[in-house]
Structures are given as structure tokens and as C-alpha cells.
């Protein structure tokens, strides 16, 4: 998913936490993740 975002031009910050889980790691950072996605702009696709 991170690689696809990079290919799409998104400024990806990927952090992998050893032993982490979506609940233990992602849930507390959910607001920051939503803010990140809100700041992204979809690039126009060219034919």
C-alpha cells in the first residue's frame, strides 16, 4: 500500500513497529493518519 501511494505521488511516511498491530499502533494514531490523507491532493491523470 505504501509503494502504491508513492507511485501515485503521495508523500508517504511508512513506519513499521515490530510486534505492533492495527489496534495497538494504528488506532492511537488514527487522527494523524486522517489529517495526512486530508492534506493529499489527487494528481490529474494524463491520457
C-alpha angles and dihedrals in degrees: 000000000000091000092050090052091051091050088052090054099255119148096242124196106190118190121178116195114203108239091006125138135198090258097045098041111018100040096062090047096044096109091052090049092052090049089052093052092046090056094054121098123210110237117229113253116233120212 
